[in-house]
Amino acid sequence: MKAIKLASNDNVATLLGDVEKHEVVEIISADNEVIAEIKALQKITFGNKIALCDIANGEQILKAGHSIGKSITEIPLGQLVHVQNVRSERLDIPEAIIEEIIKQMGIEK
């Protein structure tokens, strides 16, 4: 499976298909060159983000060269980057909605 890293300073890549836990993911650049391979720590569905490095608690999440939120916990390399470990700085999503998203997506905590 592949994931695309849109900008050189991004710390996440977007999955181009579903990936199973422990599956190796090829990280490609915007120029379609393989730049890394990482192992997914959990099942991640198409269109979601995977951590390209260990991300510290409180660190900006960078996608396409722009901050899309801040981590609320440490996020290890290969983990799904989503509502269970990131909060938007633009939109305040109620905790009940976040819990429902986690439940509906079957996200491992």
Phi, psi and omega in degrees: 000156181238155172222146183253132174260114190278332180222153186298331181266005179296144173250009173224158174230154183260128181292136179262010177183176178286144178231140178269159176306134179074003177286143177279133181246127174278126177265125179246153177277173176297342177267010178066030176258137177289122183246348179191165170227132178225156180263129178290133180276349179202171175294133179226130183269159180316135175087350179269171187256146176240140180289131180268353180200173172291129182247125183285155174302130179088359181280147176293140173264120185251124177225131182057031178080005183235148176288129177247005179156187179232143177290145178250004178200169173292138180239113181284155174312128177093357181270151172300133177251107186202200187298339181284345182221008180222146172235138176291146174266355182252333187229127179264099181273126179301144182304322180297323178291318178300314179299322179292321176298314179301316180295310183297323180275349182066037183287129173287134177264000000 
